[in-house]
Amino acid sequence: MATSTHRFTMKPTKTKAEVRAELDAEIARYLSSGGAVNNIPTGTSGQLDNRNLFAQATQFEPKQTRTPLSEVVKELDARKSSKTSRAGKLSRRPTKKLITDDFGEPIRWVWQE
C-alpha cells in the first residue's frame, strides 16, 4: 500500500525587487504624463496647526473608581467548574500552520497536532 504525500504549493509572492520595479515604473509613467513632484522643506507637517501628535500621550485622565466584581467572578467560576469537561473526550485533528520568515513572508505550510 503506497502512502500519498500531499505537497502544498503557495502562490508566488512578489519579491522586493519586483515591487521596487513596479513602483519605479508607476513613477516614470506619472512623470511622463505631465505629473510633477514638489519638494517640501524638511520639518513641514501635513497637520494644519503643525503640532506634535504624540504630546497628548503623556496626558492621563484622572483615576476612576472601580466597581468590585468579586461576587460576579465567583459565580462565573462556579458555573465553569460545574460543567463537565469535554475537552479530554474530543479527538484533536491536525491543523495547518503557516511558517513565515523574520519579515512575515510565507515560507511553507506544516501540519501541527
C-alpha positions as CSV (number, residue, x, y, z in Angstrom):
1,M,0.0,0.0,0.0
2,A,1.5,3.3,-1.1
3,T,1.1,6.4,1.0
4,S,0.4,9.6,-0.7
5,T,2.2,12.7,0.2
6,H,0.5,16.0,-0.2
7,R,2.6,18.9,-1.2
8,F,1.0,22.2,-0.7
9,T,2.1,24.9,-3.0
10,M,1.6,28.6,-2.3
11,K,1.0,31.4,-4.7
12,P,4.3,33.0,-5.5
13,T,4.7,36.4,-3.8
14,K,6.4,39.3,-5.4
15,T,10.0,39.9,-4.4
16,K,11.1,43.2,-3.1
17,A,12.9,43.8,-6.3
18,E,9.7,43.2,-8.3
19,V,7.7,45.6,-6.1
20,R,10.5,48.2,-6.4
21,A,10.5,47.8,-10.2
22,E,6.7,48.3,-10.3
23,L,6.9,51.4,-8.2
24,D,9.7,52.8,-10.4
25,A,7.5,52.1,-13.5
26,E,4.5,53.9,-11.9
27,I,6.6,56.9,-11.0
28,A,8.1,57.1,-14.5
29,R,4.6,56.8,-16.0
30,Y,3.3,59.6,-13.8
31,L,6.2,61.9,-14.6
32,S,5.9,61.2,-18.3
33,S,2.2,62.0,-18.3
34,G,3.0,65.5,-17.1
35,G,2.9,64.9,-13.3
36,A,5.4,66.7,-11.1
37,V,6.9,66.1,-7.7
38,N,7.1,69.1,-5.4
39,N,10.0,69.4,-3.0
40,I,8.7,70.0,0.6
41,P,11.1,71.6,3.1
42,T,12.2,69.5,6.0
43,G,10.1,69.9,9.1
44,T,6.9,70.8,7.3
45,S,3.9,68.8,8.5
46,G,0.7,67.8,6.9
47,Q,-1.1,68.9,10.0
48,L,-2.8,72.4,9.8
49,D,-1.5,73.6,13.2
50,N,1.8,71.7,12.9
51,R,1.6,70.3,16.4
52,N,3.2,67.2,17.9
53,L,0.7,64.4,17.7
54,F,2.5,62.4,20.4
55,A,2.4,65.2,23.0
56,Q,-1.0,64.1,24.2
57,A,0.2,60.6,25.1
58,T,1.6,61.9,28.3
59,Q,-1.7,63.5,29.5
60,F,-3.6,61.0,31.6
61,E,-7.2,61.1,32.7
62,P,-7.9,61.1,36.5
63,K,-8.2,57.7,38.1
64,Q,-11.8,56.4,38.1
65,T,-13.3,54.4,40.9
66,R,-13.9,50.7,40.0
67,T,-16.9,48.6,40.8
68,P,-16.0,45.5,42.8
69,L,-17.0,42.3,40.8
70,S,-15.7,39.6,43.1
71,E,-19.3,38.1,43.5
72,V,-19.8,38.0,39.8
73,V,-16.4,36.4,39.3
74,K,-17.2,33.7,41.9
75,E,-20.5,33.0,40.2
76,L,-18.8,32.6,36.8
77,D,-16.1,30.3,38.3
78,A,-18.8,28.2,39.9
79,R,-20.6,27.8,36.6
80,K,-17.4,27.0,34.8
81,S,-16.4,24.2,37.3
82,S,-19.9,22.7,37.3
83,K,-19.8,22.0,33.6
84,T,-18.4,18.6,32.6
85,S,-15.1,18.8,30.9
86,R,-15.5,17.5,27.3
87,A,-12.0,18.8,26.2
88,G,-10.4,15.4,27.0
89,K,-13.1,13.4,25.1
90,L,-12.7,15.3,21.8
91,S,-10.2,14.0,19.4
92,R,-7.9,16.8,18.2
93,R,-7.4,16.9,14.5
94,P,-4.1,18.2,13.0
95,T,-4.2,21.8,11.8
96,K,-2.2,23.6,9.1
97,K,0.1,26.3,10.3
98,L,1.9,28.8,8.1
99,I,5.6,29.2,8.7
100,T,6.9,32.7,7.9
101,D,10.4,34.3,7.8
102,D,11.5,37.1,10.0
103,F,9.9,39.6,7.7
104,G,6.5,37.9,7.7
105,E,6.8,36.5,4.2
106,P,5.4,32.9,3.9
107,I,7.8,30.0,3.6
108,R,5.7,26.8,3.8
109,W,2.8,25.1,5.5
110,V,3.2,22.5,8.2
111,W,0.8,20.2,10.0
112,Q,0.5,20.6,13.7
113,E,-1.1,18.0,16.1
